[in-house]
Amino acid sequence: MEGKNKIALVTGGSRGLGKDMALRLAEKGIDVVVTYHSKAQEAQDVVTQIEQNGAQAATLQLDTGDIKSFDSFIGKLKEMLIVKFGTSHIDFLINNAGVGGYSPISEVTEDFFDNLLNIHYKGVYFLTQKLIPLINDGGGIVNVSSGLTRVTVPGSSAYASMKGAIEIFTRYLAKELGPRGIRANIIAPGAVMTDFGGGHLRADENLQKYISNVTALGRPGVAEDIGGVVAFLCTEDARWVNGQRIEVAGGMAL
Protein backbone atom coordinates (compact mmCIF):
# COMPACT_ATOMS: atom_id res chain seq x y z
CA MET A 1 0.00 0.00 0.00
CA GLU A 2 2.78 2.46 0.85
CA GLY A 3 3.47 5.04 -1.80
CA LYS A 4 0.51 3.86 -3.86
CA ASN A 5 -2.12 6.47 -3.10
CA LYS A 6 -1.93 10.11 -4.02
CA ILE A 7 -1.21 12.43 -1.09
CA ALA A 8 -2.84 15.72 -0.09
CA LEU A 9 -1.48 18.25 2.40
CA VAL A 10 -4.32 20.08 4.17
CA THR A 11 -3.33 23.06 6.31
CA GLY A 12 -5.54 23.67 9.33
CA GLY A 13 -6.95 20.17 9.11
CA SER A 14 -7.69 19.50 12.77
CA ARG A 15 -11.24 20.86 12.83
CA GLY A 16 -13.95 22.71 10.93
CA LEU A 17 -13.68 22.92 7.16
CA GLY A 18 -10.16 21.46 7.08
CA LYS A 19 -11.22 18.37 8.99
CA ASP A 20 -14.10 17.74 6.59
CA MET A 21 -11.77 18.29 3.61
CA ALA A 22 -9.32 15.74 5.00
CA LEU A 23 -12.04 13.16 5.63
CA ARG A 24 -13.59 13.63 2.20
CA LEU A 25 -10.21 13.41 0.44
CA ALA A 26 -9.58 10.13 2.27
CA GLU A 27 -12.95 8.83 1.07
CA LYS A 28 -11.61 9.32 -2.47
CA GLY A 29 -8.62 7.11 -1.63
CA ILE A 30 -6.21 10.02 -1.19
CA ASP A 31 -3.78 9.85 1.74
CA VAL A 32 -3.65 12.99 3.85
CA VAL A 33 -1.17 15.03 5.87
CA VAL A 34 -3.03 17.47 8.12
CA THR A 35 -1.35 20.42 9.76
CA TYR A 36 -2.50 21.96 13.01
CA HIS A 37 -1.49 25.12 14.84
CA SER A 38 -2.15 24.15 18.47
CA LYS A 39 -4.78 21.38 18.50
CA ALA A 40 -2.48 18.36 18.33
CA GLN A 41 -4.98 15.90 19.80
CA GLU A 42 -7.80 17.04 17.51
CA ALA A 43 -5.48 16.57 14.52
CA GLN A 44 -4.55 13.09 15.75
CA ASP A 45 -8.25 12.25 16.07
CA VAL A 46 -8.69 13.15 12.39
CA VAL A 47 -5.79 10.85 11.49
CA THR A 48 -7.34 8.01 13.50
CA GLN A 49 -10.68 8.50 11.74
CA ILE A 50 -9.01 8.48 8.32
CA GLU A 51 -6.98 5.37 9.07
CA GLN A 52 -10.04 3.54 10.36
CA ASN A 53 -11.53 4.10 6.90
CA GLY A 54 -8.55 2.57 5.13
CA ALA A 55 -6.42 5.52 4.00
CA GLN A 56 -3.12 6.66 5.50
CA ALA A 57 -2.71 9.95 7.34
CA ALA A 58 -0.27 11.91 9.49
CA THR A 59 -0.06 15.24 11.32
CA LEU A 60 2.50 18.04 11.43
CA GLN A 61 2.52 21.27 13.43
CA LEU A 62 2.53 24.47 11.36
CA ASP A 63 1.92 28.15 12.04
CA THR A 64 0.92 29.43 8.60
CA GLY A 65 1.48 33.02 9.72
CA ASP A 66 5.12 32.39 10.68
CA ILE A 67 6.86 32.51 7.32
CA LYS A 68 10.33 32.00 8.84
CA SER A 69 9.23 28.56 10.13
CA PHE A 70 8.42 27.19 6.67
CA ASP A 71 11.87 25.82 5.83
CA SER A 72 11.91 23.80 9.05
CA PHE A 73 8.36 22.59 8.37
CA ILE A 74 9.26 21.45 4.86
CA GLY A 75 12.26 19.56 6.20
CA LYS A 76 9.97 17.69 8.61
CA LEU A 77 7.43 17.10 5.85
CA LYS A 78 10.05 15.56 3.52
CA GLU A 79 11.21 13.24 6.29
CA MET A 80 7.65 12.21 7.14
CA LEU A 81 6.75 11.55 3.51
CA ILE A 82 9.64 9.11 3.15
CA VAL A 83 9.14 7.37 6.50
CA LYS A 84 5.34 7.21 6.54
CA PHE A 85 4.32 7.16 2.87
CA GLY A 86 7.40 5.88 1.05
CA THR A 87 7.62 8.88 -1.27
CA SER A 88 9.24 12.31 -1.45
CA HIS A 89 6.39 14.27 -3.03
CA ILE A 90 2.75 15.25 -2.52
CA ASP A 91 0.06 15.54 -5.18
CA PHE A 92 -2.29 18.16 -3.75
CA LEU A 93 -1.89 21.23 -1.58
CA ILE A 94 -4.99 22.55 0.20
CA ASN A 95 -4.32 25.99 1.70
CA ASN A 96 -7.15 26.00 4.21
CA ALA A 97 -5.69 27.29 7.51
CA GLY A 98 -7.05 30.64 8.62
CA VAL A 99 -8.49 32.81 11.35
CA GLY A 100 -11.39 35.20 11.42
CA GLY A 101 -10.89 38.91 11.94
CA TYR A 102 -13.64 41.51 11.88
CA SER A 103 -13.28 45.23 12.50
CA PRO A 104 -14.61 48.45 10.96
CA ILE A 105 -12.03 50.17 8.74
CA SER A 106 -11.80 53.05 11.21
CA GLU A 107 -10.69 50.67 13.99
CA VAL A 108 -8.28 48.35 12.14
CA THR A 109 -4.84 48.45 13.74
CA GLU A 110 -1.60 47.65 11.98
CA ASP A 111 -1.09 44.57 14.19
CA PHE A 112 -4.60 43.30 13.36
CA PHE A 113 -3.96 43.89 9.66
CA ASP A 114 -0.51 42.28 9.67
CA ASN A 115 -1.77 39.16 11.46
CA LEU A 116 -4.44 38.61 8.81
CA LEU A 117 -1.96 39.47 6.06
CA ASN A 118 0.59 36.91 7.25
CA ILE A 119 -1.91 34.09 7.72
CA HIS A 120 -4.21 34.62 4.74
CA TYR A 121 -1.95 36.06 2.06
CA LYS A 122 1.79 36.21 2.71
CA GLY A 123 1.83 32.81 4.43
CA VAL A 124 -0.22 31.16 1.69
CA TYR A 125 1.94 32.75 -0.99
CA PHE A 126 5.30 31.67 0.39
CA LEU A 127 4.23 28.27 1.72
CA THR A 128 2.90 27.49 -1.76
CA GLN A 129 6.09 28.80 -3.36
CA LYS A 130 8.22 26.55 -1.15
CA LEU A 131 6.01 23.49 -1.72
CA ILE A 132 5.77 23.75 -5.51
CA PRO A 133 8.93 21.64 -6.01
CA LEU A 134 7.35 18.90 -3.87
CA ILE A 135 4.10 18.73 -5.88
CA ASN A 136 4.02 16.01 -8.50
CA ASP A 137 3.36 16.97 -12.11
CA GLY A 138 -0.35 16.53 -12.76
CA GLY A 139 -1.23 17.46 -9.17
CA GLY A 140 -3.26 20.37 -7.90
CA ILE A 141 -3.61 23.29 -5.53
CA VAL A 142 -6.86 24.33 -3.88
CA ASN A 143 -6.95 27.66 -2.09
CA VAL A 144 -9.74 28.95 0.13
CA SER A 145 -11.36 32.35 -0.32
CA SER A 146 -14.64 33.64 1.05
CA GLY A 147 -18.04 34.81 -0.10
CA LEU A 148 -16.92 38.14 1.37
CA THR A 149 -14.89 38.90 -1.76
CA ARG A 150 -18.19 39.12 -3.66
CA VAL A 151 -20.64 40.22 -0.96
CA THR A 152 -19.65 43.25 1.10
CA VAL A 153 -20.24 42.93 4.85
CA PRO A 154 -19.04 45.89 6.97
CA GLY A 155 -16.23 44.89 9.32
CA SER A 156 -14.61 42.46 6.90
CA SER A 157 -12.49 44.83 4.80
CA ALA A 158 -9.05 43.55 5.83
CA TYR A 159 -9.95 39.85 5.80
CA ALA A 160 -11.79 40.08 2.47
CA SER A 161 -8.93 42.05 0.90
CA MET A 162 -6.48 39.24 1.72
CA LYS A 163 -8.87 36.68 0.26
CA GLY A 164 -9.25 38.78 -2.90
CA ALA A 165 -5.47 38.74 -3.26
CA ILE A 166 -5.46 34.94 -3.00
CA GLU A 167 -8.08 34.71 -5.76
CA ILE A 168 -5.73 36.58 -8.10
CA PHE A 169 -2.73 34.52 -6.89
CA THR A 170 -4.67 31.35 -7.74
CA ARG A 171 -5.12 32.39 -11.36
CA TYR A 172 -1.41 33.12 -11.64
CA LEU A 173 -0.59 29.72 -10.13
CA ALA A 174 -2.81 28.07 -12.73
CA LYS A 175 -1.06 29.90 -15.55
CA GLU A 176 2.53 29.43 -14.34
CA LEU A 177 2.13 25.78 -13.27
CA GLY A 178 0.06 24.77 -16.29
CA PRO A 179 3.11 23.45 -18.18
CA ARG A 180 3.55 20.88 -15.38
CA GLY A 181 -0.10 19.85 -15.54
CA ILE A 182 -0.71 21.28 -12.07
CA ARG A 183 -4.16 22.83 -11.68
CA ALA A 184 -4.99 25.63 -9.25
CA ASN A 185 -8.50 26.51 -8.15
CA ILE A 186 -10.10 28.40 -5.28
CA ILE A 187 -13.28 27.74 -3.35
CA ALA A 188 -15.24 30.52 -1.68
CA PRO A 189 -17.40 29.24 1.18
CA GLY A 190 -20.31 31.35 2.33
CA ALA A 191 -21.34 31.66 5.98
CA VAL A 192 -20.51 28.33 7.66
CA MET A 193 -21.28 27.28 11.24
CA THR A 194 -17.86 26.22 12.59
CA ASP A 195 -15.41 27.41 15.27
CA PHE A 196 -14.16 30.00 12.76
CA GLY A 197 -14.08 33.58 13.99
CA GLY A 198 -14.75 32.40 17.53
CA GLY A 199 -17.85 30.51 16.35
CA HIS A 200 -19.71 33.80 16.04
CA LEU A 201 -22.24 32.51 13.47
CA ARG A 202 -22.98 29.36 15.44
CA ALA A 203 -23.62 31.42 18.59
CA ASP A 204 -25.84 34.08 17.01
CA GLU A 205 -29.38 32.97 16.16
CA ASN A 206 -30.30 36.33 14.64
CA LEU A 207 -27.32 36.13 12.30
CA GLN A 208 -28.30 32.57 11.36
CA LYS A 209 -31.82 33.79 10.49
CA TYR A 210 -30.39 36.61 8.39
CA ILE A 211 -28.09 34.21 6.50
CA SER A 212 -30.98 31.78 5.96
CA ASN A 213 -33.13 34.57 4.50
CA VAL A 214 -30.49 35.66 1.96
CA THR A 215 -29.49 32.12 0.93
CA ALA A 216 -31.45 30.39 -1.83
CA LEU A 217 -31.27 27.02 -0.05
CA GLY A 218 -32.57 28.63 3.15
CA ARG A 219 -29.92 27.85 5.77
CA PRO A 220 -26.36 28.65 6.81
CA GLY A 221 -23.65 26.26 5.68
CA VAL A 222 -22.05 23.51 7.76
CA ALA A 223 -18.54 22.08 7.39
CA GLU A 224 -19.89 18.98 5.66
CA ASP A 225 -21.14 21.15 2.78
CA ILE A 226 -17.61 22.18 1.80
CA GLY A 227 -15.13 19.30 1.94
CA GLY A 228 -16.63 17.30 -0.90
CA VAL A 229 -16.03 20.14 -3.35
CA VAL A 230 -12.33 20.23 -2.41
CA ALA A 231 -12.13 16.44 -2.75
CA PHE A 232 -13.77 16.65 -6.19
CA LEU A 233 -11.17 19.20 -7.31
CA CYS A 234 -8.48 16.65 -6.43
CA THR A 235 -9.93 13.91 -8.64
CA GLU A 236 -9.68 13.04 -12.30
CA ASP A 237 -13.30 14.19 -12.71
CA ALA A 238 -12.05 17.78 -12.24
CA ARG A 239 -9.05 17.47 -14.54
CA TRP A 240 -10.30 20.28 -16.84
CA VAL A 241 -11.31 22.68 -14.04
CA ASN A 242 -8.48 25.18 -13.70
CA GLY A 243 -8.04 28.77 -12.53
CA GLN A 244 -11.61 28.89 -11.24
CA ARG A 245 -13.31 30.48 -8.24
CA ILE A 246 -16.08 28.15 -7.10
CA GLU A 247 -18.46 29.67 -4.57
CA VAL A 248 -19.83 27.06 -2.18
CA ALA A 249 -22.51 29.03 -0.41
CA GLY A 250 -25.94 27.55 -1.11
CA GLY A 251 -26.85 30.46 -3.36
CA MET A 252 -26.13 33.27 -0.91
CA ALA A 253 -27.03 36.85 -1.89
CA LEU A 254 -27.81 35.94 -5.48
Backbone hydrogen bonds, N-H to C=O, Kabsch-Sander energy under -0.5 kcal/mol:
donor,donor_aa,acceptor,acceptor_aa,energy
4,K,1,M,-2.1
5,N,1,M,-0.6
8,A,31,D,-2.8
9,L,92,F,-2.8
10,V,8,A,-0.6
10,V,33,V,-2.9
11,T,9,L,-0.6
11,T,94,I,-2.4
13,G,10,V,-0.6
13,G,35,T,-2.4
18,G,15,R,-0.8
19,K,15,R,-1.3
20,D,16,G,-1.9
21,M,17,L,-2.6
22,A,18,G,-2.5
23,L,19,K,-2.4
24,R,20,D,-2.4
25,L,21,M,-2.6
26,A,22,A,-2.1
27,E,23,L,-1.6
28,K,24,R,-0.9
28,K,25,L,-0.8
29,G,26,A,-2.0
30,I,25,L,-1.9
31,D,6,K,-2.8
31,D,29,G,-0.5
32,V,56,Q,-2.1
33,V,8,A,-2.8
34,V,32,V,-0.5
34,V,58,A,-2.7
35,T,10,V,-2.5
36,Y,60,L,-1.6
40,A,38,S,-1.6
43,A,39,K,-2.1
44,Q,40,A,-2.3
45,D,41,Q,-2.2
46,V,42,E,-1.6
47,V,43,A,-2.0
48,T,44,Q,-2.6
49,Q,45,D,-2.2
50,I,46,V,-2.4
51,E,47,V,-2.8
52,Q,48,T,-2.0
53,N,49,Q,-0.8
53,N,50,I,-0.8
54,G,51,E,-1.4
55,A,50,I,-1.6
58,A,32,V,-1.6
60,L,34,V,-1.8
62,L,36,Y,-2.6
64,T,62,L,-0.7
66,D,63,D,-1.9
67,I,65,G,-0.9
69,S,66,D,-1.9
70,F,67,I,-1.6
73,F,69,S,-2.2
74,I,70,F,-2.8
75,G,71,D,-1.9
76,K,72,S,-2.0
77,L,73,F,-2.6
78,K,74,I,-2.6
79,E,75,G,-1.8
80,M,76,K,-2.5
81,L,77,L,-2.8
82,I,78,K,-1.8
83,V,79,E,-2.4
84,K,80,M,-3.5
85,F,80,M,-0.8
85,F,81,L,-1.3
86,G,81,L,-0.7
86,G,82,I,-0.7
87,T,81,L,-1.7
90,I,134,L,-2.6
91,D,7,I,-2.9
92,F,7,I,-2.0
93,L,140,G,-2.0
94,I,9,L,-3.3
95,N,93,L,-0.6
95,N,142,V,-2.0
96,N,94,I,-1.6
103,S,155,G,-2.8
107,E,104,P,-2.1
108,V,104,P,-0.7
108,V,105,I,-1.0
113,F,109,T,-2.4
114,D,110,E,-3.0
115,N,111,D,-2.2
116,L,112,F,-1.8
117,L,113,F,-2.7
118,N,114,D,-2.7
119,I,115,N,-2.0
120,H,116,L,-2.9
121,Y,117,L,-1.9
122,K,117,L,-2.5
123,G,117,L,-0.5
123,G,118,N,-2.1
125,Y,121,Y,-2.8
126,F,122,K,-2.6
127,L,123,G,-2.5
128,T,124,V,-2.0
129,Q,125,Y,-2.2
130,K,126,F,-2.2
131,L,127,L,-1.5
132,I,128,T,-1.7
134,L,131,L,-1.9
135,I,131,L,-0.7
135,I,132,I,-1.3
136,N,90,I,-2.9
136,N,134,L,-0.5
138,G,180,R,-1.7
139,G,136,N,-1.7
140,G,91,D,-2.5
141,I,183,R,-2.6
142,V,93,L,-2.8
143,N,185,N,-2.6
144,V,95,N,-0.9
145,S,143,N,-0.5
145,S,187,I,-3.9
147,G,189,P,-2.4
149,T,146,S,-1.8
150,R,147,G,-1.6
151,V,147,G,-2.7
153,V,151,V,-0.6
156,S,153,V,-1.5
160,A,156,S,-2.9
161,S,157,S,-1.8
162,M,158,A,-2.0
163,K,159,Y,-2.0
164,G,160,A,-2.5
165,A,161,S,-1.9
166,I,162,M,-1.8
167,E,163,K,-1.8
168,I,164,G,-1.6
169,F,165,A,-2.5
170,T,166,I,-2.3
171,R,167,E,-1.3
172,Y,168,I,-1.8
173,L,169,F,-2.5
174,A,170,T,-2.4
175,K,171,R,-1.9
176,E,172,Y,-2.9
177,L,173,L,-2.7
178,G,174,A,-0.7
180,R,177,L,-1.7
181,G,178,G,-2.3
182,I,177,L,-1.7
183,R,139,G,-1.9
183,R,181,G,-0.6
185,N,141,I,-2.4
186,I,244,Q,-3.0
187,I,143,N,-2.4
188,A,246,I,-2.6
190,G,248,V,-1.6
193,M,221,G,-2.8
194,T,192,V,-1.4
198,G,195,D,-1.0
199,G,195,D,-0.9
199,G,196,F,-1.0
200,H,196,F,-0.6
200,H,197,G,-0.6
203,A,199,G,-1.7
204,D,200,H,-0.5
204,D,201,L,-1.0
205,E,203,A,-0.7
208,Q,204,D,-2.1
209,K,205,E,-2.3
210,Y,206,N,-2.2
211,I,207,L,-2.7
212,S,208,Q,-2.5
213,N,209,K,-2.1
214,V,210,Y,-1.4
215,T,212,S,-0.9
216,A,251,G,-3.0
217,L,250,G,-1.8
218,G,215,T,-2.3
221,G,191,A,-2.8
225,D,222,V,-2.4
226,I,223,A,-1.9
227,G,223,A,-1.2
229,V,226,I,-1.3
230,V,226,I,-1.2
231,A,227,G,-2.5
232,F,228,G,-2.3
233,L,229,V,-1.9
234,C,230,V,-0.7
234,C,231,A,-1.2
235,T,232,F,-2.0
238,A,235,T,-1.4
239,R,236,E,-1.7
241,V,238,A,-2.0
242,N,240,W,-0.7
243,G,184,A,-2.5
246,I,186,I,-2.9
246,I,244,Q,-0.6
247,E,245,R,-0.6
248,V,188,A,-1.7
249,A,247,E,-0.7
253,A,214,V,-3.3
254,L,251,G,-0.6
